Amino acid sequence: MTAPAYTLIQAASAGGVLRLTLNNPWRKNAIGPVMVNELLHALEAGMADDAVRSVVLTGAGDAFCAGGDFAQMAGAEGAPALEPRGDYADLLLALANATKPVVARVNGHALGGGLGLVAASHFAIGARGAKLGTPEINVGLFPMMIMAVLQRHVSRRRLFEMMFFGERIDADEAVRCGLLNKAVEPDALDAAVDAVTSAIAAKSPITVRLGLEAFAAQDDLDLESALPLLRERLAGCLATDDAREGVMAFLEKRRPRWSGK
């Protein structure tokens, strides 16, 4: 996949995995408009690339993302070099609605807006030693946009503690809260992430896409609305070549040969 010339992220695709690295280590990968715009471009390209089966989102250096970059927000970094694609809210939506699984590789602290990226991803694996939290209230701000994605994982009362106390939790507590799938030692982080992307790569790409689209479509619906929608989506899934191949492979006791159709 040919990527534009990014300034604050790195994009590399290999073995079906698009790796997006927040590359602002001198500011602990703090995120602002320029980085947001570059991530939106990179995600758009990744979703359109048939060779990409999953996306890994991580940070350069010893941090995942320390939160908002106030210098960028104030315009000190200049205007985005790429055509504008949207703001931070659009980025959270792009992650949540991605048609290929996004895996957050939480290599270090994920705070504020960085925690929002983790919560908006489909999977999240964290290194022990990383801290996750919402410290905005300590500087007179509030985690407005990220609470929309945090409340999908964290209980109401626990989320109030995090937001109003500015609390930082460790990776193991983040697993218990539902923010991370798994916490591992730093030297085991890549293997744990590879296990997720390898499992995804073994599945039918069209089934993965249809499943993610259906999940996003029903996520905020009541049961009476969700079930008819999902009945229609199941019919669409059953009509694919890969569904027929999967059933045939099961009956013939062999591994399926996915066509992606």
N, C-alpha and C positions, 0 to 999 in steps of 0.2 A: 504494500500500500504506500503510495507517494503522499507524504504529508507536507503541509506548508512549513515555512520557516518560523517556528515558534520561538518565543523569547523567554517565557517563564514556565513552560512545560517541556517535557521530552516525550515523544511518541515513537514506539518501536514495536513492530509486529513480527512475530515468529511463532511457528508451530500452532497457528490458530488462535494465539493470544495477543491481543493488543495491550501493551503495557504503557500506561500514561503515568508519568512521574511529575509531580509538582516540583519544579526545579528553581526554588528560591531559597536555598538553604541558609543564606546569610540573614534571612528574616524568618527562619524556621518554617519556610514554605507558607507564610501568611498569604491569604487569598484576597485579591481585589479585582477590579473590573477587567484588567488585561488578562490575568490568569483565567478568570471565569470565561471570557470570550474565547480564549484558546482551547479550553476544555470543551466548550460547546462545539467548536469546529471539529475537534478531534473525535468527539463522540459521534457527531453526524457522519463523519467519514467512516468510522468503524462500523456503524450500523449498516452502511451501504456496501461494505466490503464483504463479499461472500466467503473470503478466506478467514475472516475473523469469526471465531466461535464464542469468545468471551473477552471481557475487558478486565484488566487488573489496574486498580488505582492505588498509587503509593506516593511516598515523598522521598526526596533526595536528602541525604545526610541523616541526622539522628532524630528528625521530627517527621510526622505525617503532615500535619498542618496546624499551626498554632493559632489559627483564627483569622480575623480580618486584618488586611494590610491597610492601615490608616493612611499611609503615604499614597498608595494607589487610589484610595477612596477620595482623597483630597486633590487628586489630579497630578500629583508630583511625578508620576511615572509616565505621563503623556497619554495620548489617545491610543486605543488599540490599533495595531498595524493591520489587522484583518478586518474584513467586513463585520460589523456588529451582528451578533446572533442573539443577544439577550443579556439579562442580568443574573444575579445569584439565584433568584426564585426560578428563573427559567432553567438554570443548571440543575437544581434539585428536581424539577419536573422531568428533565431529560434523563437523569439517572433513574428515577422511579419508574419512568415509562419506557426505559430502554428495552429493545426487542432482543437483546443478547445479555446474558447475565453479567453483572458488574460485581467484581470481588474487590472489596477494600482490603488492601494489605497494610495494616496499621503498624508501621515500623517504629513509631514513636508517638509523642503527644499529639492528640487530636482534640482541639479545643474550639469552642464557639462554632464558627463557620466550618472548620475542619471536621467537627463532630457531625455537623449536618451532612457532609459528604458521606461519612461512614453510615449514618442512619438511612440515607437515601439509596445506598447500594443494596444489592440483593443478598450478598454474602459479606461477612466481615471476619477476618482473622487478625488477632492482635498479638503483638510481642509483649511478654511480661516485662514490666518496666515502663511501658507506655501509660500515660495518664489521659483520661477522657473526661471532659467536663464542659460546663457552661459558665465561664467566669465573667460574662458581660456585666452582670449587675454590680460588680466591684468597681467598674469605671462609669457607672451611671447609665448603662445601656441595658437592654433586655434581649434575650435570644428569641426575637419575634418570629422570624421565618423558620428557624430550625425546630421550634417547638412543634410545628406541623408534622415533621417527619419523626421527631423523637417520641411523640405520644403514640406512634404506631408500634413502638417497641417497649417502652418503659411504662410501668404503672403510673397512674395519675399522682398518687401521693409521693412516690419516689421521684417523679419528675419535678414536682414542686420543690422538694428538697434540693435537687440539683440546681434548679433555676434560681431560687430565692436565696440560697446559701452560697452560690458560686462554687459549688463543690466539684472537686476533681476525684474521680474514682480510678482504681487500678484495673488492669485488664481482666483479672479474675472476677471482680465485682461487676464489670461490664458484661461478662458472660451471664452472670446471675440476673442482671437487669434485662437481658435480651438485646443489648446493643452489639455484642459480638457473638459469633457462632462458637468460637474457640479461642483460648489463650494458650500460647506456646512459648517456649524459650526462644530468644532471638535467633539462635542458630538453627532452629527448626521452622522458622517462619516460611521460608521459601518452599520447603517440602510440603507444608500444610496448605499453602496456596496452590501449589502444583496439583495436589490431590483433588482440589475442587475443580480446577480448570480441566484436568484430565477426565474427571467423571462427566463433566458437561460435554466434552469433545466426543465421548463415546455414545452420546444420545443423538437422536434424529434432530438435525438443525431446524427443520420446519416445525416439528413438535415443540421444541423449546420456544421458538418464536410465537407460535400460536398460544402456548401456555402462558407466556409472559403477557401477551396482549390481552388475553382473557382475564388474567389476574388483575391487571391494571384497570380494566373496564368495570369489573365488579367490586373493586376494593371499597368504594364508598356507598354501595347500594344496600338497601334493605333486602331481606331474604326473598320477599315477594317479587322484587325486581331482578335480583341476581340470578335466581334459578332459571327463569325462562331464557335469560341472556346466555347462561352457561349451557343450556340445552342446545341452543343454536350453535354455540362455539364447538360443542362436542361433535355435532353433525359435520361441521367443517373439518374437524380433525380426522374423523372417520373416513372422510372422502379423499384423504391424501394417499399418495403411493406408499409413503413410509408407514402409514398405519396398516395398510394391506401387507406390506413386507414384514412388519413386526409380528403380525398374527401368524403369517405363514412360517416365519422363522421359529416361532414358539412351537407350532405344531410339528415342525420338522426337526426340532431339537438342535438348532444351529444358531450361530450368531447372525443377527440381521445385517444386511448390507444397505445402509441408508443412501438414498439418492438426493435427499433434501427437497423432494417434491411431494 
